[in-house]
Amino acid sequence: MPGWSNGSSNGSYASFLLVGFPGLRESRVFLVLPFLSLYLVILSANALVIYTVTAQRSLHQPMYLLIALLLAINTCAATTVVPAMLFSFSSRFNRISLARCLLQMFCIYFLIVLDCNILLVMALDRYVAICYPLRYPEIVTGQLLAGLLAVAAARSMCIVAPVVGLASRVRFCRSDVIHHFACEHMALMKLSCGDISLNKTVGLTIRIFNRVLDMLLLGASYSRIIHAAFRISSGGARSKALNTCGSHLLVIFTVYSSTMSSSIVYRVARTASQDVHNLLSAFYLLLPCLLNPIIYGARTKEIRQHLAALFHRTQGQVPSKEPQVLSSHRELPG
């Protein structure tokens, strides 16, 4: 029996077959082109905004650097998922070892949680910039930013490690076929042949607790930010503050709505086919990666201006005027 391990008295599969969208059978190969095209669009859009931020010294400010970091995490998340998905459409290259499966599971969930934690750091950055603009440079220093990012990474590790650690202790003897395009936690747990109630309880508890805590922190931050923005006397500065908050809130809505809708449908619509659940998983994993660079590229004035200048240069044209990097109002640090 391929992939079967019989160390100790209890047998367990040591490798698995990833079968994304099993209901399509041989037609799965036709999904390669659309998902590959989507992946290339994600890579291009994120790379373009990241390049713009890193290449322009005027954008080397906390808000823009955090945007670039968020998009880099999106790129890593898509790269963790899509290549494995494309291999899962093939019958030759879709076998994965248990160790690699657990590693992929860890990377997927770690990047998703880190994405949410970066949004919390961005909320704190905007809170200080809008509520305490004069003290912003002395509060939000490079040292503070590095510390916050380290805390975000450590929190992500602490959230994901227990779930993956418990999964590594489970025996898998029902089947060696994972009906999913990636090593998603519950898809793997369906192959277990023991009691996994602890795994389910820990996973659900951690997810609910952190989602509720994140939403409370984000809600408190942005309610204060919006309240402070409406009290700004300068119309231009107030408009800039609200526009920046609008971009961040759109990204937050995209990330959390896609994640929560997938979780709710997974637990409520149990009669839906596996293909539907897999499509929802692809939706919540890839939609933020696709929309985030579009939101920040289109709605963030400074990034949008530099992108327009970049396109003009690539077309061999000279822009009619240089992009205004700095706002005429200095109350709101970028």
Buried (B, 14 or more C-beta within 10 A) or exposed (E): EEBEBEEEEEBBBBBBBBBBBBEBEEEBEEBBEEBBEBBEBBBEBBBBBBBBBBEBEEBEBBBBBBBBBBBBBBBBBBBBBBEBBBBBBEEEEBBBEBEBBBBBBBBBBBBBBBBBBBBBBBBBBBBBBBBBBEEBEEBBEEEBBEEBBEEBBEBBEEBBEBBBEBBEEBBBBEEBBBBBBBBBBBBBBBBBBEEBEEBBEBBEEBBEEBBEEBEEBBEEBBEBBBEBBEEBEBEEBBEBBBEBBEBBBBBBEBBBEBBBEBBEBBEEEEEEEBBBBBBBBBBBBBBBBBBBBBBBBEBBBBBBBBBEBBEEEEEEEEEEEEBEBEBEBEBBBB
